[in-house]
Amino acid sequence: MSIGTITFQRFNGVEQFAIRQADLFAHEGEDSTRLSFDFEADTPPLKTLPDTEDLGASPNGEFNIELESFDATCLAGNVFIIPYGDDDDGNWLARIYYVEHDAANNCKIRVH
């Protein structure tokens, strides 16, 4: 059963997968809260491209967002932008495992 979709806008077109499993974690620190969106995609892809069609990939990954304040009741309707997949300290902000682990840049997370 799909609980949403993940869309990859690649250099040669769009790929789309149904999300099989997703988890949201809120890690509270002294000055901020880090939201971690973890996902696993389902197979087969909803939409694929010629260069990845034969891979039979089932991507998974995580997206991490730092917030100064957090109210779980106000999460729906938010859009978060992650411009770079890792920070200067080597921490993953956004990573996707497709064929290999790679930082994901220019990510947009839309919460419904």
FIMIKE-69817 format. One line per 8 residues: number of its first residue (from 0); their letters; for each residue x, y, z of N, C-alpha, C. Coordinates in Angstrom, 2 decimals, decimal comma. Example, Ala and Ser with C-alpha at 12.3 -4.5 7.8 and 13.67 -1.06 7.14 Angstrom:
2
0 = AS = 13,19/-5,69/7,80/12,30/-4,50/7,80/13,20/-3,30/7,80; 12,85/-2,25/7,08/13,67/-1,06/7,14/12,90/0,03/7,87
***
This chain:
112
0 = MSIGTITF = 0,84/-1,18/0,00/0,00/0,00/0,00/0,88/1,24/0,00; 0,62/2,14/-0,89/1,38/3,38/-0,99/0,88/4,41/0,02; 1,84/5,09/0,63/1,48/6,16/1,58/1,92/7,52/1,05; 2,24/7,57/-0,23/2,69/8,80/-0,87/3,62/8,46/-2,01; 4,25/9,46/-2,56/5,18/9,24/-3,67/6,44/10,05/-3,45; 7,50/9,61/-4,10/8,73/10,38/-4,17/9,06/10,53/-5,65; 9,40/11,76/-6,03/9,67/12,09/-7,42/11,11/12,57/-7,55; 11,84/12,00/-8,49/13,20/12,42/-8,79/13,16/13,16/-10,12
8 = QRFNGVEQ = 13,54/14,43/-10,10/13,66/15,19/-11,33/15,13/15,14/-11,75; 15,41/14,25/-12,68/16,78/14,01/-13,11/17,09/14,80/-14,37; 18,35/14,76/-14,80/18,79/15,50/-15,97/18,06/15,08/-17,24; 17,56/13,84/-17,27/16,93/13,32/-18,49/15,44/13,05/-18,35; 14,84/13,53/-17,27/13,41/13,34/-17,11/13,02/13,10/-15,66; 11,84/12,54/-15,48/11,26/12,36/-14,15/11,07/10,88/-13,86; 11,45/10,47/-12,64/11,15/9,14/-12,14/10,26/9,30/-10,93; 9,36/8,34/-10,73/8,47/8,44/-9,59/8,25/7,05/-9,00
16 = FAIRQADL = 8,24/7,02/-7,65/8,06/5,77/-6,92/6,98/5,96/-5,86; 6,22/4,90/-5,62/5,32/4,89/-4,47/6,17/4,67/-3,22; 5,79/5,30/-2,13/6,50/5,11/-0,86/5,85/3,96/-0,11; 6,64/2,94/0,20/6,16/1,76/0,92/6,14/2,00/2,42; 7,17/2,67/2,93/7,29/2,92/4,36/7,94/4,27/4,57; 7,44/5,01/5,54/8,03/6,31/5,88/7,94/6,52/7,38; 8,98/7,12/7,93/9,02/7,44/9,36/9,44/8,88/9,52; 8,91/9,51/10,53/9,28/10,88/10,88/9,76/10,86/12,32
24 = FAHEGEDS = 10,97/11,36/12,53/11,54/11,45/13,87/11,80/12,91/14,19; 11,56/13,31/15,42/11,89/14,66/15,89/12,92/14,50/17,00; 14,12/15,00/16,76/15,22/14,92/17,73/15,40/16,31/18,34; 15,04/16,44/19,59/15,11/17,75/20,23/16,49/17,99/20,82; 17,08/19,14/20,47/18,36/19,55/21,02/18,17/20,77/21,89; 19,28/21,34/22,33/19,21/22,53/23,19/18,63/23,73/22,46; 19,07/23,96/21,22/18,67/25,16/20,49/17,74/24,91/19,31; 17,55/23,65/18,94/16,74/23,37/17,76/16,18/21,95/17,83
32 = TRLSFDFE = 15,32/21,67/16,88/14,78/20,32/16,71/15,12/19,88/15,30; 15,62/18,66/15,17/15,91/18,12/13,85/14,81/17,14/13,49; 14,16/17,42/12,36/13,19/16,49/11,80/13,90/15,58/10,82; 13,69/14,28/10,95/14,27/13,30/10,04/13,14/12,55/9,36; 13,05/12,73/8,04/12,09/12,00/7,22/12,84/10,83/6,59; 12,50/9,60/6,95/13,12/8,42/6,36/12,08/7,73/5,48; 12,50/7,19/4,34/11,55/6,54/3,44/12,15/5,32/2,77; 11,27/4,42/2,33/11,61/3,30/1,48/10,58/3,27/0,35
40 = ADTPPLKT = 11,06/3,23/-0,87/10,17/3,20/-2,03/9,77/1,77/-2,36; 8,66/1,65/-3,05/8,14/0,36/-3,47/8,58/0,08/-4,90; 8,46/-1,16/-5,32/8,72/-1,53/-6,71/7,45/-2,13/-7,28; 7,24/-2,07/-8,54/8,05/-1,39/-9,55/7,84/0,11/-9,51; 8,70/0,88/-10,18/8,52/2,33/-10,23/7,19/2,70/-10,88; 6,64/3,82/-10,46/5,43/4,34/-11,11/5,78/4,94/-12,47; 6,97/5,53/-12,55/7,46/6,12/-13,79/8,97/5,97/-13,78; 9,54/5,53/-14,89/10,98/5,31/-14,94/11,56/5,92/-16,21
48 = LPDTEDLG = 12,87/5,82/-16,32/13,60/6,36/-17,48/14,44/5,25/-18,11; 14,79/5,39/-19,38/15,54/4,33/-20,07/16,85/3,93/-19,40; 17,58/4,89/-18,81/18,89/4,56/-18,24/18,80/3,85/-16,88; 17,63/3,81/-16,26/17,50/3,15/-14,96/16,44/2,04/-14,96; 15,78/1,86/-16,08/14,67/0,90/-16,16/15,08/-0,52/-15,77; 16,26/-0,96/-16,16/16,70/-2,34/-15,90/17,28/-2,54/-14,50; 17,41/-1,48/-13,71/18,03/-1,62/-12,38/17,12/-2,30/-11,37; 15,83/-2,20/-11,55/14,91/-2,76/-10,56/15,09/-2,11/-9,20
56 = ASPNGEFN = 15,41/-0,84/-9,20/15,76/-0,14/-7,97/14,56/0,08/-7,07; 14,84/0,09/-5,79/13,86/0,42/-4,75/14,55/1,43/-3,83; 14,56/2,70/-4,21/15,31/3,71/-3,45/14,85/3,84/-2,01; 15,78/4,26/-1,17/15,46/4,65/0,20/16,34/5,82/0,55; 16,01/6,50/1,62/16,83/7,64/1,98/16,30/8,38/3,18; 16,91/9,53/3,42/16,51/10,36/4,55/16,71/11,83/4,20; 15,88/12,65/4,81/15,95/14,09/4,67/15,90/14,67/6,07; 16,85/15,54/6,41/16,94/16,11/7,75/16,83/17,63/7,69
64 = IELESFDA = 16,00/18,17/8,57/15,72/19,60/8,59/15,87/20,11/10,02; 16,63/21,19/10,18/16,80/21,83/11,48/15,75/22,94/11,63; 15,02/22,92/12,75/14,01/23,94/13,03/14,31/24,59/14,37; 14,14/25,90/14,43/14,32/26,61/15,71/13,21/26,27/16,68; 12,00/26,09/16,17/10,87/25,68/17,01/10,07/24,64/16,25; 9,37/23,80/16,98/8,63/22,70/16,36/7,32/22,47/17,08; 6,24/22,41/16,31/4,92/22,08/16,82/4,34/21,04/15,87; 4,23/19,80/16,32/3,79/18,70/15,47/2,39/18,94/14,90
72 = TCLAGNVF = 1,57/19,69/15,60/0,21/19,94/15,11/0,19/20,89/13,92; 1,29/21,57/13,66/1,36/22,53/12,54/2,22/22,03/11,39; 2,53/20,74/11,37/3,45/20,20/10,37/2,81/20,12/8,97; 1,55/19,69/8,89/0,88/19,56/7,58/0,81/20,92/6,89; 1,07/20,90/5,60/1,03/22,12/4,81/2,38/22,80/4,65; 3,38/22,34/5,39/4,71/22,94/5,29/5,49/22,40/4,09; 6,35/23,25/3,56/7,29/22,86/2,51/8,68/23,21/3,03; 9,58/22,23/2,99/10,95/22,42/3,46/11,90/22,27/2,28
80 = IIPYGDDD = 12,90/23,13/2,22/13,90/23,10/1,15/15,25/22,72/1,77; 15,92/21,76/1,14/17,26/21,36/1,56/18,18/21,59/0,36; 18,95/22,69/0,36/19,75/23,01/-0,82/20,94/22,07/-1,03; 21,54/21,56/0,04/22,73/20,71/-0,07/22,54/19,44/0,74; 23,00/18,32/0,20/22,82/17,02/0,83/23,70/16,76/2,02; 24,81/17,48/2,16/25,64/17,34/3,36/26,16/18,71/3,75; 26,45/18,85/5,05/26,94/20,14/5,52/28,47/20,14/5,55; 29,06/21,22/5,98/30,51/21,34/5,99/31,19/20,40/6,98
88 = DGNWLARI = 30,41/19,84/7,93/30,96/18,92/8,92/30,82/17,45/8,52; 30,34/17,19/7,31/30,20/15,81/6,84/28,93/15,12/7,30; 27,94/15,88/7,80/26,68/15,29/8,23/25,71/15,23/7,05; 24,98/14,11/6,94/23,98/13,98/5,90/22,78/14,86/6,22; 22,41/15,72/5,30/21,16/16,47/5,40/20,10/15,82/4,52; 20,54/15,31/3,38/19,66/14,59/2,47/20,51/13,58/1,72; 20,10/12,33/1,80/20,82/11,29/1,08/19,80/10,30/0,51; 20,15/9,78/-0,62/19,31/8,77/-1,26/20,20/7,60/-1,64
96 = YYVEHDAA = 19,72/6,40/-1,34/20,39/5,20/-1,80/19,56/4,67/-2,97; 20,15/4,75/-4,15/19,47/4,27/-5,35/20,27/3,07/-5,85; 21,44/3,33/-6,37/22,38/2,28/-6,73/23,57/2,36/-5,77; 23,85/3,55/-5,31/24,85/3,80/-4,28/24,37/4,99/-3,46; 24,95/5,17/-2,27/24,58/6,32/-1,45/25,12/7,59/-2,08; 24,30/8,60/-2,07/24,73/9,87/-2,64/23,97/10,99/-1,96; 24,64/12,11/-1,78/23,97/13,28/-1,24/22,97/13,77/-2,28; 21,83/14,22/-1,81/20,79/14,75/-2,69/20,72/16,25/-2,50
104 = NNCKIRVH = 20,85/16,99/-3,57/20,82/18,45/-3,52/19,49/18,97/-4,04; 19,15/20,19/-3,62/17,94/20,86/-4,09/16,68/20,04/-3,83; 16,52/19,57/-2,60/15,35/18,75/-2,23/14,22/19,64/-1,72; 13,02/19,27/-2,10/11,83/19,94/-1,60/10,95/18,89/-0,95; 10,65/19,07/0,34/9,81/18,15/1,09/8,48/18,84/1,34; 7,42/18,26/0,85/6,08/18,84/1,02/5,28/17,89/1,92; 4,80/18,39/3,06/4,05/17,58/4,02/2,55/17,82/3,80; 1,83/16,72/3,60/0,37/16,81/3,38/-0,37/16,39/4,62
***
